[in-house]
Amino acid sequence: MLGIIDKNTVLRKKYEMEKSENKFYRDAHFYSPQEIAELIKQAGFHHFSYLQTLTKSKVIEIEQPQQGFGKGSFVVMKAINN
């Protein structure tokens, strides 16, 4: 499993603008779930599943994860390698 900030989201754009002042994201590279899936497919992984959260522009309460990706800024990917 791995978690990413989807590069196709407003949150990624916010972090990109703050890179110079945020040492955590200064050297970060952002990818889409599709790009990551393609890379790890090449390493032999398969049977992908995705959960996403942070689908709203303002976080006012804990949001339950939803299946898939494309709506949420934070995506957890799971794959099998055997």
N, C-alpha and C positions, 0 to 999 in steps of 0.2 A: 504494500500500500504506500501511496505517497500523496501528499497534499500540495496543491499549487494555487497561486493567484492567476486566474485566467487572463491572458494578455489582451483579450477582447472585451475588457470591462473597464468601467469608470474607475474602480479602485486601483487598477494597474496604472492608469493614467495619472492618478493622484500620487502614487508612489514614485512614478517616473519623474514628476515635477519636483519631488522632495529629495531626490537622490543625493544632491550635493550636501544637504544638511542632515541626512539620516544615515548613519554609518551601517545600519542593518541592511538597507536596500541599495547602498552606494554601488556595490558590485553585482547586484542582482540582474539576472536575465529572465525575462518573462516569456512563457510559451503558452500556446493553446493546448487544451486536452488532446486535440487531434495530432498536434506535432509531437507531444510526448508519447502518445500511443504508437505512432509510427516508429519512433526511435526504439521503444522497448519491444515492439514486434520484431525488430531486427535482431534483438537479443534473445528471441525465442519465447517471449511471453504471449499469452492468448487469453481468451475468456475474460474480456474487460467488463468491469462494472464501474459506475460513477455515482457519486452523491454530490450535491451542491448545496451551498448555503450563502448567506449574505446576498439575497436577491433584491433587497430594498435599498434605496439610496441613504436612508437614515436608519440606524440600528437603535430601536427603542425597547426591544425585548428579545429574549433568546428565540431564535428561529429554528424550527425543526428542519433537518436536511430533507431535500427532495431528490428523487431519482434523476439521473442524467446530468447534463451540463448545458450551458448556453444562456441561463438566466442568472446564475449565481456567480459571484466574484471568486469564491473559494470552492475548489473542486477536489474531492478525494477520489483517487483512482485505485482500483484493485485489479490485479491481473495474476495469472498463474503461469509458472514456468516449470514444466516437467516433461 
